[in-house]
Amino acid sequence: MNSFRPALAAISLALLSTAASAQTPPLEAQAEAALEGDAYAWDFVEGITTEVGPRQAGTEAEARGRAWAMAWLAKHGFANVADEAFMMDTWLPGDIARARVTAPFAQDLTVLPLGNSAATPQGGIEGEVVFFRTFDDLRAAQAGSLAGKIAYISHQMRPAQDGSHYGFAGPARWVGAGIAASKGAIGTVIKSVGTDHHRNPHTGGTSFPEGVTPTPAGALSLPDAENLERMFARAEGRPITMKLEMNPRQVGQMRSGNVVGEIVGSNPMLPPVLLACHIDSWWNAPGAFDDGAGCGIIAAAALNAAKAGQPLRTIRVLMAGAEETGLWGSKAYSTAHINEPMAVGIESDFGADRIWRFDSNFRETNPALHKRIAAAVARFGVSAGTEAATGGADLNIVRDQRGALIDLQQDGTRYFDLHHTPDDTLDKIDIVQLRQNVAVWTQVVGILANESTSIQTGGPIPSAPPIMQGQ
């Protein structure tokens, strides 16, 4: 009889497991299954980075990326898959990017152009470099003080779980070149807005104020920027001169587009749940973290939620085009759909590392739903935040409608090591953390898609969002 005991024990455990599974609600079961083995998100990000690669906005490569994403959505059963076209001003990086200190410590530095940078004349520009330790130091510089000179802007960005140092250091890139040009600079270089120490510059967009002629603007890798700063410390008052050569160009209006697809809900009168990401990347990387993974996560969540049964609300995915160069897709989508109320918006655009906090902008107006979501994701190690969610970059329509927003905050500790660099590649994705994202998203999307009352207030569904009522 002893020989039968292991077999009986195994059968008993199997029956207990089957009973437990039968008692697990379908949505929770789908979320748990995603945690154990995601079937969709990895497939999406691996496929688009392998078969398409870098997807600069307004280019043939971005168009291939949209076509690839549409085919993927259709293959996996999404309805109403479409490429909603819009036109956009298009900037291309060119194929020359050189920076060289010419005196007193002559050597080359690694540089990339910033989006919307002007080109230098053929052969480059050369001038004395003026060192600004902070963005505020640049703003305080006197008008005309940079005439004929090249501005260099530094910062002290550090890694942070919530990525908050990006807001601290970002202005050096976002508007630094424009401010320097307004004070007479013939060019600008910045310390890359990032946290790694690879010899990879971090690109990204910059802007110039109205009435200020764009000038050449580039980002130095962090090691090169720190080397330049050491030169200033050793120069003992001698001027440091730099030669800068780049050939980016503006090519006018080009076509881009937003890829959309739906899991159709059973009640067409209920406003849809909008899940967003962006399909484009900068030219210098295949965009695995930024934002191929995000698109994979939202598509996976929609499919997993549907496996638990047809939802009440339609789940709509928006893979926005041309986010990196100016939120063109987000703005175009809002313009095209502003009269179509959205129930709630969520975006995944901060890599693929684990989600650690849940925030909403309805914690006070619909506390019951906020608490229900918080309780449902706690088992995945996600805390309930007290900040008001503001939504991702591609959720302009929900902000314009003053609608409900959720932020599923991802761990950004290493995000700015990779952001806008050639290192944004598939191998950087931790598949275990990616699965946790999909599990959390599946749980949240499933709850929202089956909520029969207003997500914003918990009351009856309004006939139009407040912004449409002139409030």
VMD Tcl script that draws the C-alpha trace (Angstrom):
set ca {
  {0.00 0.00 0.00}
  {2.87 2.38 0.69}
  {3.78 2.35 -3.02}
  {0.40 3.92 -3.86}
  {0.67 6.84 -1.43}
  {2.83 9.14 -3.67}
  {0.43 8.62 -6.57}
  {-2.58 9.34 -4.39}
  {-0.89 12.44 -3.01}
  {-0.14 13.70 -6.51}
  {-3.76 13.14 -7.58}
  {-5.00 14.98 -4.49}
  {-2.74 17.95 -5.19}
  {-3.87 18.06 -8.81}
  {-7.51 18.05 -7.74}
  {-6.89 20.80 -5.22}
  {-5.11 22.86 -7.87}
  {-7.97 22.33 -10.32}
  {-10.48 23.35 -7.68}
  {-8.48 26.47 -6.82}
  {-8.29 27.42 -10.50}
  {-12.02 26.90 -10.87}
  {-12.60 29.27 -7.95}
  {-10.31 32.00 -9.35}
  {-12.32 34.64 -11.24}
  {-11.47 34.65 -14.96}
  {-9.79 38.08 -14.94}
  {-7.56 37.23 -12.00}
  {-6.68 33.94 -13.66}
  {-5.62 35.73 -16.84}
  {-3.47 38.17 -14.88}
  {-1.80 35.31 -13.01}
  {-1.21 33.44 -16.28}
  {0.48 36.53 -17.75}
  {2.79 36.67 -14.76}
  {3.83 33.08 -15.37}
  {4.25 33.29 -19.14}
  {3.31 36.31 -21.26}
  {2.21 35.26 -24.75}
  {2.00 38.65 -26.44}
  {4.14 41.54 -25.18}
  {7.49 39.89 -25.81}
  {6.31 38.68 -29.22}
  {5.40 42.26 -30.17}
  {8.58 44.00 -29.03}
  {10.87 41.25 -30.31}
  {9.13 41.33 -33.67}
  {9.06 45.07 -34.28}
  {12.67 45.61 -33.18}
  {13.86 42.68 -35.30}
  {11.81 43.19 -38.45}
  {11.58 47.00 -38.49}
  {14.23 48.45 -36.17}
  {14.61 52.24 -35.73}
  {11.43 54.13 -36.65}
  {12.15 57.86 -37.00}
  {8.95 59.88 -37.31}
  {7.87 60.76 -40.83}
  {10.17 58.28 -42.53}
  {9.68 55.12 -44.57}
  {10.86 53.15 -41.53}
  {8.08 54.56 -39.35}
  {5.58 53.66 -42.10}
  {6.91 50.09 -42.08}
  {6.52 50.07 -38.31}
  {2.88 51.09 -38.57}
  {2.20 48.44 -41.22}
  {3.92 45.81 -39.06}
  {1.87 46.79 -36.00}
  {-1.39 46.72 -37.96}
  {-0.63 43.23 -39.25}
  {0.20 42.06 -35.72}
  {-3.04 43.47 -34.29}
  {-5.12 41.93 -37.07}
  {-3.41 38.55 -36.65}
  {-4.29 38.52 -32.95}
  {-7.95 39.33 -33.44}
  {-8.23 43.08 -32.91}
  {-11.14 44.71 -34.73}
  {-11.28 48.06 -36.53}
  {-7.52 48.12 -37.09}
  {-6.54 51.30 -38.93}
  {-3.73 53.71 -39.70}
  {-5.14 57.19 -39.10}
  {-2.94 59.51 -41.16}
  {-1.77 63.01 -40.30}
  {0.86 65.35 -41.69}
  {3.78 66.67 -39.67}
  {6.87 68.87 -39.98}
  {9.74 66.44 -40.36}
  {13.35 66.76 -39.22}
  {16.06 64.29 -40.25}
  {19.41 63.89 -38.45}
  {21.79 63.71 -41.42}
  {24.94 61.61 -41.45}
  {27.59 63.97 -40.04}
  {27.98 64.69 -36.33}
  {31.43 65.79 -35.16}
  {32.70 67.79 -32.22}
  {36.37 68.53 -31.59}
  {38.10 70.62 -28.97}
  {40.66 72.56 -30.97}
  {42.46 74.28 -28.08}
  {44.08 74.01 -25.64}
  {43.58 70.22 -25.30}
  {42.84 69.13 -28.86}
  {40.74 65.96 -29.15}
  {37.49 64.62 -30.56}
  {34.27 64.37 -28.55}
  {31.29 62.10 -29.26}
  {28.17 64.04 -30.21}
  {24.71 63.53 -31.76}
  {22.39 66.24 -33.08}
  {19.28 67.16 -31.13}
  {15.93 67.05 -32.88}
  {15.19 70.36 -34.67}
  {18.87 71.32 -34.63}
  {20.00 73.42 -37.57}
  {22.92 72.32 -39.72}
  {26.32 73.92 -39.60}
  {27.84 75.26 -42.81}
  {29.88 72.66 -44.67}
  {33.14 72.32 -42.76}
  {31.51 73.27 -39.46}
  {31.62 76.19 -37.07}
  {34.31 77.04 -34.55}
  {34.17 79.24 -31.50}
  {35.02 79.71 -27.87}
  {33.00 77.51 -25.53}
  {31.19 79.15 -22.61}
  {30.55 76.75 -19.72}
  {27.19 76.90 -17.91}
  {27.15 74.56 -14.94}
  {23.34 74.71 -14.72}
  {20.42 75.68 -16.91}
  {19.65 78.53 -14.52}
  {23.16 79.92 -15.10}
  {22.40 80.06 -18.82}
  {19.11 81.84 -18.23}
  {20.93 84.43 -16.11}
  {23.48 85.21 -18.84}
  {23.25 88.73 -20.23}
  {21.69 89.38 -23.61}
  {24.31 89.30 -26.34}
  {26.96 87.78 -24.07}
  {27.24 84.65 -26.24}
  {27.73 86.40 -29.57}
  {30.00 84.29 -31.78}
  {30.41 81.62 -29.07}
  {29.29 78.04 -28.44}
  {27.30 77.39 -25.26}
  {27.89 74.26 -23.21}
  {25.17 73.37 -20.67}
  {25.73 70.87 -17.86}
  {23.49 69.39 -15.14}
  {23.63 66.82 -12.33}
  {20.97 64.28 -13.30}
  {20.83 61.15 -11.14}
  {18.93 57.85 -11.37}
  {15.57 57.80 -9.60}
  {12.84 55.19 -9.32}
  {10.21 57.70 -10.42}
  {12.42 59.31 -13.08}
  {11.95 62.70 -11.42}
  {15.44 63.93 -12.29}
  {14.39 64.08 -15.94}
  {12.23 67.08 -15.08}
  {15.18 68.62 -13.28}
  {17.75 68.12 -16.05}
  {15.49 68.11 -19.10}
  {15.32 71.89 -19.73}
  {18.99 71.85 -20.76}
  {17.88 69.87 -23.79}
  {14.30 71.00 -24.27}
  {14.93 74.75 -24.45}
  {18.63 75.32 -23.73}
  {19.70 75.75 -27.35}
  {16.92 78.24 -27.99}
  {17.87 80.36 -24.99}
  {21.55 80.26 -25.93}
  {20.71 81.28 -29.51}
  {18.61 84.18 -28.22}
  {21.72 85.44 -26.40}
  {23.86 85.27 -29.55}
  {25.34 81.74 -29.46}
  {26.29 80.28 -32.83}
  {25.79 76.74 -31.49}
  {25.04 74.73 -28.36}
  {26.23 71.45 -26.91}
  {24.78 69.90 -23.79}
  {25.72 67.18 -21.37}
  {23.38 64.36 -22.45}
  {20.23 64.16 -20.38}
  {20.85 60.65 -19.10}
  {22.38 58.63 -16.29}
  {24.70 56.12 -17.97}
  {28.43 56.41 -18.57}
  {28.64 54.74 -21.95}
  {30.11 56.78 -24.76}
  {26.63 57.09 -26.26}
  {25.07 60.53 -26.55}
  {21.37 60.79 -25.69}
  {19.47 62.57 -28.44}
  {15.98 64.08 -28.10}
  {14.07 67.12 -29.22}
  {14.96 70.73 -28.62}
  {13.07 73.91 -29.51}
  {13.68 77.52 -30.43}
  {11.47 80.45 -29.41}
  {9.44 82.24 -32.03}
  {11.64 84.78 -33.77}
  {14.89 83.02 -32.86}
  {16.72 81.40 -35.78}
  {17.57 77.76 -35.02}
  {21.26 77.04 -34.52}
  {23.28 73.80 -34.46}
  {22.63 71.89 -31.24}
  {24.07 68.58 -30.09}
  {24.38 66.31 -27.07}
  {27.75 65.04 -25.83}
  {27.99 61.62 -24.21}
  {28.34 61.88 -20.44}
  {32.01 60.78 -20.44}
  {32.84 63.37 -23.10}
  {30.90 66.09 -21.29}
  {32.75 65.34 -18.06}
  {36.04 65.41 -19.96}
  {35.15 68.85 -21.32}
  {34.42 70.06 -17.80}
  {37.80 68.79 -16.61}
  {39.38 70.77 -19.43}
  {37.81 73.92 -18.07}
  {39.24 73.13 -14.63}
  {42.75 72.71 -16.11}
  {42.66 75.57 -18.61}
  {43.52 78.18 -15.96}
  {41.53 80.87 -17.71}
  {42.65 80.06 -21.25}
  {39.76 79.93 -23.71}
  {38.56 76.51 -24.83}
  {37.58 76.40 -28.47}
  {35.47 73.80 -30.26}
  {34.69 72.92 -33.84}
  {31.19 71.53 -34.42}
  {29.89 70.03 -37.67}
  {26.44 68.50 -38.28}
  {24.13 68.24 -41.28}
  {20.54 67.63 -40.11}
  {17.75 69.10 -42.21}
  {14.08 69.96 -42.21}
  {12.27 68.24 -45.10}
  {8.83 69.80 -44.72}
  {5.48 68.08 -44.28}
  {5.58 64.29 -44.30}
  {2.96 61.66 -43.55}
  {2.79 59.88 -40.23}
  {-0.10 58.09 -38.58}
  {-1.69 56.60 -35.49}
  {-2.30 52.84 -35.41}
  {-5.54 51.89 -33.65}
  {-7.32 48.64 -32.95}
  {-10.15 47.48 -30.68}
  {-11.46 44.70 -28.53}
  {-15.15 45.44 -29.06}
  {-17.28 45.65 -25.93}
  {-20.82 44.36 -25.50}
  {-22.31 47.79 -24.69}
  {-21.58 50.31 -27.47}
  {-23.16 53.10 -25.38}
  {-20.32 53.00 -22.86}
  {-17.25 55.16 -23.68}
  {-14.14 53.10 -24.45}
  {-11.06 52.46 -22.33}
  {-8.07 54.00 -24.15}
  {-4.65 52.30 -23.87}
  {-1.76 54.27 -25.37}
  {1.88 53.91 -26.39}
  {3.92 55.32 -29.29}
  {5.12 53.42 -32.32}
  {8.03 55.67 -33.39}
  {11.59 55.83 -32.06}
  {14.61 58.02 -32.70}
  {16.83 57.02 -35.61}
  {19.69 55.78 -33.44}
  {18.02 52.74 -31.81}
  {15.33 50.13 -32.45}
  {13.31 51.50 -29.55}
  {12.80 48.42 -27.40}
  {12.33 50.31 -24.14}
  {11.08 53.48 -25.83}
  {8.46 52.38 -26.72}
  {8.20 48.97 -28.35}
  {7.72 47.34 -24.96}
  {4.93 49.77 -24.09}
  {3.01 48.88 -27.24}
  {3.48 45.19 -26.49}
  {2.22 45.66 -22.92}
  {-0.99 47.48 -23.85}
  {-1.82 45.04 -26.65}
  {-1.21 42.08 -24.35}
  {-3.42 43.57 -21.63}
  {-6.29 44.09 -24.07}
  {-6.06 40.52 -25.34}
  {-5.78 39.03 -21.86}
  {-8.77 41.02 -20.61}
  {-10.78 39.73 -23.56}
  {-9.86 36.13 -22.70}
  {-11.73 36.59 -19.43}
  {-14.91 37.24 -21.44}
  {-16.20 39.98 -23.72}
  {-15.88 43.24 -21.78}
  {-18.73 45.72 -21.34}
  {-16.65 48.57 -22.75}
  {-14.61 48.58 -25.91}
  {-10.87 48.49 -25.23}
  {-9.07 50.67 -27.75}
  {-5.32 50.65 -28.27}
  {-3.64 53.77 -29.64}
  {-0.11 53.31 -30.95}
  {0.66 56.95 -31.60}
  {2.96 58.12 -34.36}
  {5.59 60.84 -34.16}
  {5.66 61.17 -30.37}
  {9.38 61.73 -30.10}
  {9.49 64.76 -32.39}
  {6.63 66.70 -30.87}
  {3.57 64.63 -29.82}
  {2.20 64.98 -33.35}
  {0.17 61.79 -33.14}
  {-1.29 62.56 -29.73}
  {-2.42 66.00 -30.87}
  {-3.80 64.67 -34.17}
  {-5.77 61.94 -32.39}
  {-7.32 64.44 -30.01}
  {-8.31 66.74 -32.87}
  {-9.88 63.88 -34.82}
  {-11.74 62.28 -31.89}
  {-12.42 65.13 -29.46}
  {-16.21 64.68 -29.79}
  {-15.92 61.01 -28.86}
  {-15.82 60.69 -25.04}
  {-13.16 58.40 -23.56}
  {-13.90 56.62 -20.30}
  {-10.31 56.56 -19.05}
  {-6.79 56.75 -20.45}
  {-3.64 54.80 -19.51}
  {-0.24 54.84 -21.22}
  {2.86 52.63 -21.12}
  {5.92 54.66 -22.14}
  {8.60 54.26 -19.49}
  {10.40 51.06 -20.42}
  {9.61 47.56 -19.24}
  {10.78 47.38 -15.63}
  {8.32 46.49 -12.89}
  {5.32 48.60 -11.95}
  {5.61 49.75 -8.36}
  {2.81 52.30 -7.86}
  {-0.75 52.94 -9.01}
  {-2.14 56.49 -9.24}
  {-5.41 57.86 -10.58}
  {-6.99 61.28 -10.87}
  {-10.26 59.97 -9.38}
  {-9.08 58.92 -5.93}
  {-11.36 61.58 -4.41}
  {-14.23 61.54 -6.93}
  {-14.55 57.74 -7.22}
  {-12.81 56.33 -4.14}
  {-14.54 52.94 -4.38}
  {-13.09 52.19 -7.83}
  {-9.68 53.58 -6.89}
  {-9.56 51.33 -3.83}
  {-10.77 48.30 -5.79}
  {-8.00 48.70 -8.36}
  {-5.40 49.30 -5.66}
  {-6.46 46.14 -3.83}
  {-6.42 44.09 -7.03}
  {-2.83 44.99 -7.96}
  {-1.34 44.82 -4.47}
  {-0.55 41.13 -4.94}
  {1.85 42.09 -7.74}
  {3.86 44.36 -5.41}
  {2.16 47.57 -6.52}
  {1.46 50.24 -3.91}
  {-1.43 52.71 -3.93}
  {-0.20 56.23 -4.56}
  {-1.68 59.52 -3.46}
  {-0.53 61.61 -6.43}
  {-3.05 62.69 -9.04}
  {-2.37 60.86 -12.30}
  {-1.52 63.11 -15.23}
  {-1.37 60.51 -18.00}
  {1.27 59.79 -20.62}
  {2.34 61.95 -23.53}
  {-0.05 60.31 -26.00}
  {-3.19 60.88 -23.92}
  {-3.87 64.46 -25.01}
  {-7.45 63.56 -25.86}
  {-8.26 62.47 -22.31}
  {-6.66 65.59 -20.83}
  {-8.47 67.75 -23.38}
  {-11.74 66.11 -22.29}
  {-10.80 66.44 -18.61}
  {-11.35 62.71 -18.30}
  {-10.21 59.93 -16.01}
  {-6.52 59.02 -16.03}
  {-4.43 56.26 -14.49}
  {-0.66 56.10 -14.13}
  {0.91 52.67 -13.62}
  {4.31 53.87 -12.48}
  {7.22 51.77 -13.72}
  {10.62 51.56 -12.05}
  {12.72 54.13 -13.90}
  {16.01 53.53 -12.10}
  {17.79 52.39 -15.26}
  {15.50 53.93 -17.87}
  {17.67 56.99 -18.46}
  {20.72 54.80 -18.96}
  {19.07 53.74 -22.24}
  {16.73 56.59 -23.17}
  {17.35 57.95 -26.70}
  {20.66 56.09 -27.07}
  {21.91 53.27 -29.32}
  {21.66 51.05 -26.23}
  {17.85 50.96 -26.38}
  {17.87 47.39 -27.67}
  {15.88 44.20 -27.04}
  {18.49 42.56 -24.79}
  {17.88 45.26 -22.16}
  {14.36 43.99 -21.48}
  {14.04 41.79 -18.40}
  {11.32 39.33 -19.38}
  {10.29 38.67 -15.76}
  {9.67 42.38 -15.16}
  {7.90 42.64 -18.53}
  {5.51 39.89 -17.44}
  {4.76 41.73 -14.21}
  {3.78 44.78 -16.30}
  {1.43 42.67 -18.40}
  {-0.13 41.06 -15.32}
  {-0.80 44.41 -13.66}
  {-2.13 45.95 -16.85}
  {-4.38 42.93 -17.48}
  {-5.90 43.28 -14.03}
  {-6.46 47.04 -14.29}
  {-7.78 47.03 -17.86}
  {-10.16 44.17 -17.09}
  {-11.64 46.06 -14.13}
  {-12.03 49.29 -16.10}
  {-13.50 47.62 -19.16}
  {-16.24 46.04 -17.06}
  {-17.14 49.15 -15.03}
  {-20.73 50.11 -15.82}
  {-20.76 53.54 -14.15}
  {-18.68 56.64 -14.80}
  {-15.05 55.88 -14.04}
  {-14.42 59.53 -13.23}
  {-17.18 59.90 -10.62}
  {-18.83 56.55 -10.01}
  {-22.15 58.12 -11.05}
  {-24.23 57.82 -14.22}
  {-22.42 58.06 -17.57}
  {-22.48 61.73 -18.71}
  {-23.75 62.48 -22.19}
  {-20.54 64.39 -22.95}
  {-17.29 65.10 -21.13}
  {-17.14 68.42 -19.21}
  {-14.99 70.13 -21.82}
  {-17.70 69.51 -24.43}
  {-20.23 71.22 -22.15}
  {-18.18 74.43 -22.05}
  {-16.98 73.99 -18.47}
}
mol new
graphics top color blue
foreach p $ca { graphics top sphere $p radius 0.5 }
foreach p [lrange $ca 0 end-1] q [lrange $ca 1 end] { graphics top cylinder $p $q radius 0.2 }
display resetview
